Amino acid sequence: MINGKVAIITGASSGIGEATAMTLAKAGVKVAIGARRVDRLEELSKKIIAEGGEVHFQKLDVTKREECDNFAKAVLDKWGSIDILVNNAGLMPLSFFKNLKVDEWDRMVDVNIKGVLYCTGSVISHMKEKKSGHIVNLSSVAGRVVFPAGSVYCATKFAVAAFTEGLRQEFSVRSNIRVTSIEPGIVATELTDTITDESLQQFVENGKKMETLQAQDIANAILYAVDSPPHVNVNEVLIRPTTQEK
């Protein structure tokens, strides 16, 4: 059903983005992968090509609107269509608010919220014009459950969840654009590497002891959503490790 379609995947240099790119490519999707680490994108591109897939890679900083627009334009110039957007790029530098890590707050807002807005804005006119498309936003369990040291991160993921539902109401019925919020629990990725608050060291270590989700588990959920029949709009997928309580 998705064979031959074109997907843009942000934050594709590792983790969920990388796994999603490989998974969609194996399903016959032409994948356009973007991230700041171009060397990682180049390695991933080689893997996709080696398995018979089609790929376009390009440096992408989702906090820069012009780069988002240029990325979408390059994909349209190459393949003439954008059918799927996976807004995966995100940061999670958890910290207690009292520690006033303002630079980290700003970065989370810029990547987790504004990056999603910019990338969606770069494709929405095209999808509206052709009256089809699928936007997948990576929210989180943290977009439902607030926890200490996660107040700013949770706020960004609540925002993504709200934005996703707003997109569904505006575009699904009127423009045939499906919208999905993917909400992972703890996943074994580089996401915790950005945590600088030393008081959270035990939290990070406890997460590593758990049998966490793998990036491939989330990629499988994304594949399920985008490969569902046209009359099916998978709005939300909340996926936790079996051993995660909250």
Stockholm file with secondary structure:
# STOCKHOLM 1.0

chainA/1-246         MINGKVAIITGASSGIGEATAMTLAKAGVKVAIGARRVDRLEELSKKIIAEGGEVHFQKLDVTKREECDNFAKAVLDKWGSIDILVNNAGLMPLSFFKNLKVDEWDRMVDVNIKGVLYCTGSVISHMKEKKSGHIVNLSSVAGRVVFPAGSVYCATKFAVAAFTEGLRQEFSVRSNIRVTSIEPGIVATELTDTITDESLQQFVENGKKMETLQAQDIANAILYAVDSPPHVNVNEVLIRPTTQEK
#=GR chainA/1-246 SS CCTTCEEEEESTTSHHHHHHHHHHHHTTCEEEEEESCHHHHHHHHHHHHHTTCCEEEEECCTTCHHHHHHHHHHHHHHHSCCCEEEECCCCCCCCCGGGCCHHHHHHHIIIIIIHHHHHHHHHHHHHHHHTCEEEEEECCGGGTCCCTTCHHHHHHHHHHHHHHHHHIIIIIHHHCEEEEEEEECSBSSSGGGGCCCGGGHHHHHHHHHSCCBCHHHHHHHHHHHHTSCTTCCCCEEEECCTTCCC
#=GC SS_cons         CCTTCEEEEESTTSHHHHHHHHHHHHTTCEEEEEESCHHHHHHHHHHHHHTTCCEEEEECCTTCHHHHHHHHHHHHHHHSCCCEEEECCCCCCCCCGGGCCHHHHHHHIIIIIIHHHHHHHHHHHHHHHHTCEEEEEECCGGGTCCCTTCHHHHHHHHHHHHHHHHHIIIIIHHHCEEEEEEEECSBSSSGGGGCCCGGGHHHHHHHHHSCCBCHHHHHHHHHHHHTSCTTCCCCEEEECCTTCCC
//
